[in-house]
Amino acid sequence: MNKSAKLAELRHSLARYGLPPDRPPVATGHPQADAVLGGGLRPGSLHEVFPKGWSAGGFAALLAVQAAGRSFNGKGGPLFWIRPDYDAMEYGAVSPNGVLELGGDPRQLILIRTRNAADALSAANDVLACPHVGALLLEVEGMPKCLDLVASRRLALAAGESGVTAFLLRNGARPEPSAALTRWQVTSAPSDPNDDDWGKPVFDAHLTRHRAGGLGEFLMRWNLEHACFETPNPGAVVRTPAHRPALEKIAG
């Protein structure tokens, strides 16, 4: 191989595997969380969400709705939601009306159901290879062998190349080594008892991993009018029993 060919191969490798281009963060709307995240969630990255209660699915879906709606300079792009059949049976079907009521665009929702986790991972890698996707939400139940550190690196690399923001929802799983940029552990929190609008769920979100910055714990309320998170009034929050989680309107 001559010198010119070697230089061309080196440029190709740097473009493919080097640092991703500078992409503006997607602000969650929550001031404290965005400050820790450096302005918001980084596009073209992999973000994990682990449940500490039933509300983690709703939190991950809302993050994906935000990322898809603000992609392509705010014009929005399609949200691909990949679920193995077991997840749909265990946690309920996705309701387009719920997505609409919480500020998303159901016309941009593309739902993919697969036979198992391995097929879901394969579909996710195919989706992430397309730069015209707004965001990807991948649900994986339990601890399948196919979802190891190598598999998460493939997802992270594919997201970095295409610029698609990927969210990995780990229902019934425990944290393990991965290539995710951020990791969230989420449970539901009581809503404001004086809030007549039941479309404003509150989440107790713990940022337990952030490869580009600090960590934190945040009480985050969803504002359906502006499709963003906000800080609830701490004095209005009343603790309730753990068996009364916040309502997830996305599941129908």
C-alpha positions as a LaTeX table, in Angstrom:
\begin{tabular}{lrrr}
\hline
Residue & $x$ (\AA) & $y$ (\AA) & $z$ (\AA) \\
\hline
Met1 & 0.00 & 0.00 & 0.00 \\
Asn2 & 1.46 & 3.34 & $-1.06$ \\
Lys3 & 1.59 & 6.49 & 1.06 \\
Ser4 & $-1.54$ & 8.07 & $-0.49$ \\
Ala5 & $-3.59$ & 4.94 & 0.11 \\
Lys6 & $-2.43$ & 4.76 & 3.73 \\
Leu7 & $-3.38$ & 8.41 & 4.30 \\
Ala8 & $-6.82$ & 7.83 & 2.75 \\
Glu9 & $-7.39$ & 4.80 & 5.00 \\
Leu10 & $-6.28$ & 6.78 & 8.06 \\
Arg11 & $-8.68$ & 9.63 & 7.23 \\
His12 & $-11.49$ & 7.12 & 6.80 \\
Ser13 & $-10.74$ & 5.52 & 10.18 \\
Leu14 & $-10.61$ & 8.89 & 11.94 \\
Ala15 & $-13.91$ & 9.93 & 10.37 \\
Arg16 & $-15.55$ & 6.64 & 11.29 \\
Tyr17 & $-14.17$ & 6.01 & 14.77 \\
Gly18 & $-12.90$ & 9.40 & 15.93 \\
Leu19 & $-14.63$ & 11.93 & 18.12 \\
Pro20 & $-18.20$ & 12.71 & 16.97 \\
Pro21 & $-18.93$ & 16.16 & 15.53 \\
Asp22 & $-20.03$ & 18.85 & 17.92 \\
Arg23 & $-23.80$ & 18.52 & 18.26 \\
Pro24 & $-25.81$ & 20.91 & 20.44 \\
Pro25 & $-27.32$ & 19.18 & 23.50 \\
Val26 & $-31.04$ & 18.55 & 23.78 \\
Ala27 & $-32.18$ & 20.41 & 26.89 \\
Thr28 & $-34.56$ & 18.50 & 29.13 \\
Gly29 & $-35.96$ & 21.78 & 30.46 \\
His30 & $-35.04$ & 20.93 & 34.06 \\
Pro31 & $-32.47$ & 23.59 & 35.08 \\
Gln32 & $-30.47$ & 21.50 & 37.57 \\
Ala33 & $-30.36$ & 18.40 & 35.38 \\
Asp34 & $-29.34$ & 20.38 & 32.30 \\
Ala35 & $-26.59$ & 22.11 & 34.26 \\
Val36 & $-25.09$ & 18.77 & 35.27 \\
Leu37 & $-25.52$ & 17.38 & 31.74 \\
Gly38 & $-23.72$ & 20.34 & 30.21 \\
Gly39 & $-26.83$ & 21.84 & 28.63 \\
Gly40 & $-28.85$ & 18.67 & 28.12 \\
Leu41 & $-28.62$ & 15.18 & 26.70 \\
Arg42 & $-25.96$ & 14.73 & 24.05 \\
Pro43 & $-27.36$ & 13.68 & 20.64 \\
Gly44 & $-25.79$ & 10.77 & 18.83 \\
Ser45 & $-25.20$ & 8.95 & 22.11 \\
Leu46 & $-26.57$ & 5.98 & 24.03 \\
His47 & $-28.51$ & 6.68 & 27.25 \\
Glu48 & $-29.69$ & 3.95 & 29.65 \\
Val49 & $-32.75$ & 4.04 & 31.90 \\
Phe50 & $-33.18$ & 1.50 & 34.70 \\
Pro51 & $-36.46$ & 1.25 & 36.63 \\
Lys52 & $-36.72$ & 1.53 & 40.38 \\
Gly53 & $-40.49$ & 1.41 & 39.93 \\
Trp54 & $-43.15$ & 1.25 & 37.24 \\
Ser55 & $-42.54$ & 4.77 & 35.94 \\
Ala56 & $-39.16$ & 4.26 & 34.28 \\
Gly57 & $-40.82$ & 3.34 & 30.99 \\
Gly58 & $-42.68$ & 6.62 & 30.94 \\
Phe59 & $-39.51$ & 8.58 & 31.75 \\
Ala60 & $-37.54$ & 6.91 & 28.95 \\
Ala61 & $-40.39$ & 7.48 & 26.50 \\
Leu62 & $-40.57$ & 11.17 & 27.40 \\
Leu63 & $-36.83$ & 11.60 & 26.88 \\
Ala64 & $-37.20$ & 9.94 & 23.48 \\
Val65 & $-40.18$ & 12.15 & 22.61 \\
Gln66 & $-38.07$ & 15.21 & 23.43 \\
Ala67 & $-35.09$ & 14.05 & 21.39 \\
Ala68 & $-37.21$ & 13.15 & 18.36 \\
Gly69 & $-39.22$ & 16.37 & 18.49 \\
Arg70 & $-36.13$ & 18.57 & 18.63 \\
Ser71 & $-34.04$ & 16.73 & 16.08 \\
Phe72 & $-33.13$ & 18.24 & 12.72 \\
Asn73 & $-32.90$ & 21.78 & 14.06 \\
Gly74 & $-36.25$ & 21.61 & 15.80 \\
Lys75 & $-38.21$ & 20.30 & 12.80 \\
Gly76 & $-38.55$ & 16.87 & 14.40 \\
Gly77 & $-38.02$ & 13.38 & 13.08 \\
Pro78 & $-39.47$ & 9.90 & 13.44 \\
Leu79 & $-39.29$ & 8.11 & 16.79 \\
Phe80 & $-38.58$ & 4.40 & 16.43 \\
Trp81 & $-39.76$ & 2.37 & 19.43 \\
Ile82 & $-38.51$ & $-1.23$ & 19.44 \\
Arg83 & $-40.11$ & $-3.72$ & 21.84 \\
Pro84 & $-39.84$ & $-7.50$ & 22.07 \\
Asp85 & $-43.26$ & $-9.17$ & 22.18 \\
Tyr86 & $-42.81$ & $-10.05$ & 25.86 \\
Asp87 & $-42.48$ & $-6.39$ & 26.83 \\
Ala88 & $-45.73$ & $-5.52$ & 25.08 \\
Met89 & $-47.55$ & $-8.32$ & 26.89 \\
Glu90 & $-46.00$ & $-7.55$ & 30.28 \\
Tyr91 & $-46.16$ & $-3.74$ & 30.31 \\
Gly92 & $-49.04$ & $-2.98$ & 27.94 \\
Ala93 & $-49.35$ & $-1.73$ & 24.39 \\
Val94 & $-48.21$ & 1.72 & 23.32 \\
Ser95 & $-51.09$ & 4.17 & 22.93 \\
Pro96 & $-50.73$ & 6.82 & 20.18 \\
Asn97 & $-53.29$ & 8.93 & 22.03 \\
Gly98 & $-51.09$ & 8.84 & 25.12 \\
Val99 & $-48.10$ & 9.99 & 23.08 \\
Leu100 & $-50.18$ & 12.88 & 21.72 \\
Glu101 & $-51.50$ & 13.92 & 25.15 \\
Leu102 & $-47.97$ & 14.06 & 26.52 \\
Gly103 & $-46.68$ & 16.35 & 23.80 \\
Gly104 & $-45.43$ & 13.87 & 21.21 \\
Asp105 & $-46.45$ & 13.41 & 17.59 \\
Pro106 & $-48.03$ & 9.97 & 17.03 \\
Arg107 & $-47.67$ & 10.46 & 13.27 \\
Gln108 & $-43.90$ & 10.28 & 13.79 \\
Leu109 & $-44.09$ & 7.14 & 15.95 \\
Ile110 & $-42.89$ & 3.92 & 14.32 \\
Leu111 & $-43.42$ & 0.89 & 16.55 \\
Ile112 & $-41.39$ & $-2.26$ & 15.90 \\
Arg113 & $-42.14$ & $-5.51$ & 17.72 \\
Thr114 & $-39.68$ & $-8.39$ & 17.64 \\
Arg115 & $-39.65$ & $-12.01$ & 18.76 \\
Asn116 & $-36.83$ & $-11.65$ & 21.26 \\
Ala117 & $-34.04$ & $-9.43$ & 22.56 \\
Ala118 & $-31.55$ & $-10.54$ & 19.90 \\
Asp119 & $-33.93$ & $-9.49$ & 17.11 \\
Ala120 & $-34.57$ & $-6.20$ & 18.94 \\
Leu121 & $-30.84$ & $-5.46$ & 19.06 \\
Ser122 & $-30.47$ & $-6.29$ & 15.37 \\
Ala123 & $-33.35$ & $-3.97$ & 14.49 \\
Ala124 & $-31.90$ & $-1.20$ & 16.67 \\
Asn125 & $-28.55$ & $-1.34$ & 14.88 \\
Asp126 & $-30.33$ & $-1.15$ & 11.52 \\
Val127 & $-32.34$ & 1.88 & 12.66 \\
Leu128 & $-29.28$ & 3.64 & 14.07 \\
Ala129 & $-27.52$ & 3.27 & 10.72 \\
Cys130 & $-30.02$ & 5.72 & 9.20 \\
Pro131 & $-29.26$ & 9.43 & 9.82 \\
His132 & $-32.87$ & 10.43 & 9.05 \\
Val133 & $-34.18$ & 9.05 & 12.37 \\
Gly134 & $-35.16$ & 11.48 & 15.12 \\
Ala135 & $-34.59$ & 9.14 & 18.07 \\
Leu136 & $-34.63$ & 5.47 & 19.03 \\
Leu137 & $-36.13$ & 3.84 & 22.12 \\
Leu138 & $-35.14$ & 0.22 & 22.66 \\
Glu139 & $-36.75$ & $-1.88$ & 25.40 \\
Val140 & $-34.96$ & $-4.99$ & 26.65 \\
Glu141 & $-36.37$ & $-7.14$ & 29.44 \\
Gly142 & $-34.12$ & $-8.81$ & 32.01 \\
Met143 & $-30.49$ & $-9.74$ & 31.44 \\
Pro144 & $-30.21$ & $-11.40$ & 28.00 \\
Lys145 & $-26.76$ & $-12.69$ & 27.07 \\
Cys146 & $-26.92$ & $-10.91$ & 23.72 \\
Leu147 & $-26.89$ & $-7.51$ & 25.43 \\
Asp148 & $-23.33$ & $-7.38$ & 26.72 \\
Leu149 & $-20.62$ & $-4.71$ & 26.71 \\
Val150 & $-19.76$ & $-5.43$ & 23.07 \\
Ala151 & $-23.39$ & $-5.05$ & 22.00 \\
Ser152 & $-23.72$ & $-1.73$ & 23.83 \\
Arg153 & $-20.54$ & $-0.51$ & 22.14 \\
Arg154 & $-22.05$ & $-1.33$ & 18.76 \\
Leu155 & $-25.13$ & 0.68 & 19.65 \\
Ala156 & $-23.06$ & 3.61 & 20.90 \\
Leu157 & $-20.82$ & 3.62 & 17.81 \\
Ala158 & $-23.80$ & 3.44 & 15.46 \\
Ala159 & $-25.52$ & 6.31 & 17.30 \\
Gly160 & $-22.33$ & 8.37 & 17.16 \\
Glu161 & $-21.90$ & 7.85 & 13.42 \\
Ser162 & $-25.48$ & 8.68 & 12.41 \\
Gly163 & $-26.18$ & 11.29 & 15.10 \\
Val164 & $-29.33$ & 9.48 & 16.22 \\
Thr165 & $-29.99$ & 9.67 & 19.98 \\
Ala166 & $-30.64$ & 6.21 & 21.42 \\
Phe167 & $-32.36$ & 5.32 & 24.68 \\
Leu168 & $-32.10$ & 1.84 & 26.18 \\
Leu169 & $-34.83$ & 0.92 & 28.67 \\
Arg170 & $-33.72$ & $-1.98$ & 30.89 \\
Asn171 & $-36.87$ & $-3.39$ & 32.49 \\
Gly172 & $-36.18$ & $-5.96$ & 35.20 \\
Ala173 & $-32.41$ & $-5.59$ & 34.88 \\
Arg174 & $-29.54$ & $-4.56$ & 37.10 \\
Pro175 & $-26.81$ & $-2.13$ & 35.99 \\
Glu176 & $-23.79$ & $-3.69$ & 34.35 \\
Pro177 & $-20.80$ & $-2.41$ & 32.32 \\
Ser178 & $-21.86$ & $-0.68$ & 29.11 \\
Ala179 & $-20.83$ & 2.00 & 26.65 \\
Ala180 & $-23.76$ & 4.29 & 27.51 \\
Leu181 & $-22.95$ & 7.96 & 28.00 \\
Thr182 & $-25.53$ & 8.37 & 30.78 \\
Arg183 & $-27.36$ & 5.99 & 33.09 \\
Trp184 & $-30.56$ & 6.87 & 34.91 \\
Gln185 & $-32.32$ & 5.04 & 37.73 \\
Val186 & $-35.89$ & 6.25 & 37.92 \\
Thr187 & $-38.91$ & 5.81 & 40.14 \\
Ser188 & $-42.23$ & 7.61 & 40.34 \\
Ala189 & $-42.85$ & 10.51 & 42.72 \\
Pro190 & $-46.15$ & 11.94 & 43.94 \\
Ser191 & $-47.73$ & 14.65 & 41.82 \\
Asp192 & $-48.82$ & 17.99 & 43.22 \\
Pro193 & $-52.17$ & 17.34 & 44.95 \\
Asn194 & $-53.31$ & 20.81 & 43.87 \\
Asp195 & $-52.57$ & 20.08 & 40.23 \\
Asp196 & $-55.82$ & 19.27 & 38.43 \\
Asp197 & $-53.92$ & 18.36 & 35.27 \\
Trp198 & $-53.18$ & 14.64 & 35.64 \\
Gly199 & $-50.90$ & 14.77 & 32.59 \\
Lys200 & $-47.98$ & 16.07 & 34.64 \\
Pro201 & $-46.28$ & 13.00 & 36.11 \\
Val202 & $-43.35$ & 13.51 & 38.48 \\
Phe203 & $-40.22$ & 11.36 & 38.47 \\
Asp204 & $-37.46$ & 10.85 & 41.02 \\
Ala205 & $-34.53$ & 10.52 & 38.61 \\
His206 & $-31.01$ & 9.57 & 39.69 \\
Leu207 & $-28.22$ & 10.23 & 37.20 \\
Thr208 & $-25.85$ & 7.49 & 38.35 \\
Arg209 & $-23.45$ & 7.57 & 35.41 \\
His210 & $-22.30$ & 10.42 & 33.20 \\
Arg211 & $-19.12$ & 9.86 & 31.26 \\
Ala212 & $-18.88$ & 13.54 & 30.32 \\
Gly213 & $-19.64$ & 15.20 & 33.66 \\
Gly214 & $-21.18$ & 15.05 & 37.11 \\
Leu215 & $-24.01$ & 13.07 & 38.70 \\
Gly216 & $-27.14$ & 14.09 & 40.57 \\
Glu217 & $-30.62$ & 13.34 & 41.84 \\
Phe218 & $-33.52$ & 15.34 & 40.44 \\
Leu219 & $-37.24$ & 15.63 & 41.01 \\
Met220 & $-38.56$ & 16.16 & 37.49 \\
Arg221 & $-42.13$ & 17.00 & 36.45 \\
Trp222 & $-43.29$ & 16.68 & 32.86 \\
Asn223 & $-44.87$ & 19.76 & 31.31 \\
Leu224 & $-47.12$ & 18.47 & 28.54 \\
Glu225 & $-47.81$ & 21.94 & 27.13 \\
His226 & $-44.16$ & 22.58 & 26.30 \\
Ala227 & $-43.06$ & 18.92 & 26.07 \\
Cys228 & $-40.25$ & 19.36 & 28.57 \\
Phe229 & $-39.33$ & 18.65 & 32.17 \\
Glu230 & $-39.51$ & 21.25 & 34.92 \\
Thr231 & $-38.89$ & 21.52 & 38.65 \\
Pro232 & $-42.01$ & 20.82 & 40.74 \\
Asn233 & $-42.89$ & 22.80 & 43.82 \\
Pro234 & $-41.15$ & 20.85 & 46.63 \\
Gly235 & $-43.64$ & 22.09 & 49.20 \\
Ala236 & $-46.54$ & 20.64 & 47.24 \\
Val237 & $-45.10$ & 17.11 & 47.08 \\
Val238 & $-46.65$ & 14.70 & 49.55 \\
Arg239 & $-45.13$ & 11.26 & 49.99 \\
Thr240 & $-47.47$ & 8.38 & 49.14 \\
Pro241 & $-47.16$ & 4.60 & 49.52 \\
Ala242 & $-44.84$ & 2.89 & 47.06 \\
His243 & $-47.71$ & 0.81 & 45.65 \\
Arg244 & $-49.30$ & 3.94 & 44.14 \\
Pro245 & $-46.97$ & 4.87 & 41.25 \\
Ala246 & $-47.52$ & 7.85 & 38.99 \\
Leu247 & $-49.85$ & 7.16 & 36.10 \\
Glu248 & $-48.20$ & 6.24 & 32.82 \\
Lys249 & $-50.44$ & 7.56 & 30.08 \\
Ile250 & $-48.23$ & 6.27 & 27.31 \\
Ala251 & $-49.32$ & 2.70 & 28.03 \\
Gly252 & $-52.85$ & 2.06 & 26.89 \\
\hline
\end{tabular}
